[in-house]
């Protein structure tokens, strides 16, 4: 994983992390993962 100078995870790594978490996390975490996924898509 690569971190940007502003302290955030690099866009590509964040997208990949969210995708992988959606594959394995329980549905009770889906709202937060969806929020993160939306953040990924806004920056692309």
DRENDO-1510 file (C-alpha; in Angstrom, 1 decimal, always signed):
<recs>
REC; n; res; u; v; w
REC; 1; UNK; +0.0; +0.0; +0.0 .
REC; 2; UNK; +1.1; +3.5; -0.8 .
REC; 3; UNK; +0.3; +6.6; +1.3 .
REC; 4; UNK; +0.0; +10.0; -0.2 .
REC; 5; UNK; +1.8; +13.1; +1.1 .
REC; 6; UNK; -1.5; +14.2; +2.7 .
REC; 7; UNK; -1.6; +11.1; +4.9 .
REC; 8; UNK; -4.4; +9.3; +2.9 .
REC; 9; UNK; -4.1; +6.0; +1.2 .
REC; 10; UNK; -3.4; +6.2; -2.5 .
REC; 11; UNK; -6.6; +6.1; -4.6 .
REC; 12; UNK; -5.9; +2.8; -6.3 .
REC; 13; UNK; -4.9; +1.1; -3.0 .
REC; 14; UNK; -8.1; +2.5; -1.3 .
REC; 15; UNK; -10.3; +1.2; -4.1 .
REC; 16; UNK; -8.7; -2.3; -4.0 .
REC; 17; UNK; -8.9; -2.4; -0.2 .
REC; 18; UNK; -12.6; -1.5; -0.2 .
REC; 19; UNK; -13.3; -4.1; -3.0 .
REC; 20; UNK; -11.6; -6.8; -1.0 .
REC; 21; UNK; -13.3; -5.9; +2.2 .
REC; 22; UNK; -16.7; -6.0; +0.5 .
REC; 23; UNK; -15.9; -9.6; -0.5 .
REC; 24; UNK; -15.2; -10.8; +3.1 .
REC; 25; UNK; -16.9; -8.5; +5.6 .
REC; 26; UNK; -20.3; -9.1; +7.2 .
REC; 27; UNK; -23.3; -7.2; +5.8 .
REC; 28; UNK; -23.4; -5.0; +9.0 .
REC; 29; UNK; -20.3; -3.2; +7.7 .
REC; 30; UNK; -21.7; -2.6; +4.2 .
REC; 31; UNK; -22.9; +0.9; +4.9 .
REC; 32; UNK; -19.4; +2.1; +5.9 .
REC; 33; UNK; -17.8; +0.3; +3.1 .
REC; 34; UNK; -20.3; +1.8; +0.6 .
REC; 35; UNK; -19.4; +5.2; +2.0 .
REC; 36; UNK; -15.7; +4.5; +1.4 .
REC; 37; UNK; -16.4; +3.2; -2.0 .
REC; 38; UNK; -18.3; +6.3; -2.9 .
REC; 39; UNK; -15.3; +8.4; -1.8 .
REC; 40; UNK; -13.1; +6.3; -4.1 .
REC; 41; UNK; -15.3; +6.8; -7.0 .
REC; 42; UNK; -15.6; +10.6; -6.5 .
REC; 43; UNK; -11.8; +11.0; -6.6 .
REC; 44; UNK; -11.3; +9.0; -9.9 .
</recs>
